[in-house]
């Protein structure tokens, strides 16, 4: 909520400042409020889809990669959360991440590099770490923070 409020206030102040130069501070402040509403809604509703799209994640089922799917399923069961969707990114860099608004909308992703590098036990530890992000809703906060950072960057580019 703090992040949403911060973004809203930032856009309203930015709109007010532009309005001072263009003769309608209240109008541009309301326009900032309108854009903040759109950005806040989009970052909450679709941030996971944007992350999956931008990383070129391929969502998989159990037949595509039984080992990864089994590890995610077992860790989710032990964490007492619904089975997250599973994805793979074709990248030699060993990495894994989770995204989604919470346990019921989560996606756990591993790169092909990490699947080739780690032992099954090590992979289970990494997936456990990612599942902990899901259970604590860290990915939602990070997604919203990234949206705010992107918005601030865009505003900076507009000023320049």
QUIURCOR-V761104 format. One record per residue. N is the residue number from 1. OMEGA is omega in whole degrees, 0 to 359 (* if undefined). Layout:
N_OMEGA + N_OMEGA
This chain:
1_179 + 2_180 + 3_178 + 4_180 + 5_179 + 6_179 + 7_180 + 8_180 + 9_179 + 10_181 + 11_178 + 12_178 + 13_178 + 14_177 + 15_178 + 16_180 + 17_177 + 18_180 + 19_177 + 20_180 + 21_185 + 22_173 + 23_180 + 24_184 + 25_181 + 26_179 + 27_180 + 28_176 + 29_177 + 30_176 + 31_175 + 32_177 + 33_179 + 34_180 + 35_177 + 36_178 + 37_179 + 38_182 + 39_179 + 40_179 + 41_182 + 42_181 + 43_178 + 44_188 + 45_190 + 46_183 + 47_180 + 48_179 + 49_178 + 50_179 + 51_180 + 52_179 + 53_185 + 54_178 + 55_181 + 56_180 + 57_174 + 58_177 + 59_185 + 60_171 + 61_186 + 62_182 + 63_182 + 64_179 + 65_185 + 66_182 + 67_181 + 68_181 + 69_180 + 70_179 + 71_180 + 72_180 + 73_181 + 74_180 + 75_178 + 76_178 + 77_179 + 78_179 + 79_179 + 80_175 + 81_175 + 82_179 + 83_177 + 84_170 + 85_184 + 86_180 + 87_177 + 88_173 + 89_179 + 90_182 + 91_179 + 92_181 + 93_178 + 94_181 + 95_173 + 96_177 + 97_176 + 98_176 + 99_181 + 100_183 + 101_182 + 102_185 + 103_182 + 104_180 + 105_189 + 106_171 + 107_176 + 108_187 + 109_174 + 110_176 + 111_176 + 112_179 + 113_180 + 114_179 + 115_179 + 116_187 + 117_189 + 118_171 + 119_178 + 120_179 + 121_177 + 122_178 + 123_178 + 124_178 + 125_180 + 126_179 + 127_175 + 128_177 + 129_180 + 130_178 + 131_177 + 132_174 + 133_180 + 134_184 + 135_179 + 136_180 + 137_178 + 138_184 + 139_176 + 140_180 + 141_180 + 142_179 + 143_179 + 144_178 + 145_178 + 146_178 + 147_178 + 148_178 + 149_177 + 150_179 + 151_179 + 152_177 + 153_179 + 154_179 + 155_178 + 156_177 + 157_178 + 158_180 + 159_180 + 160_*
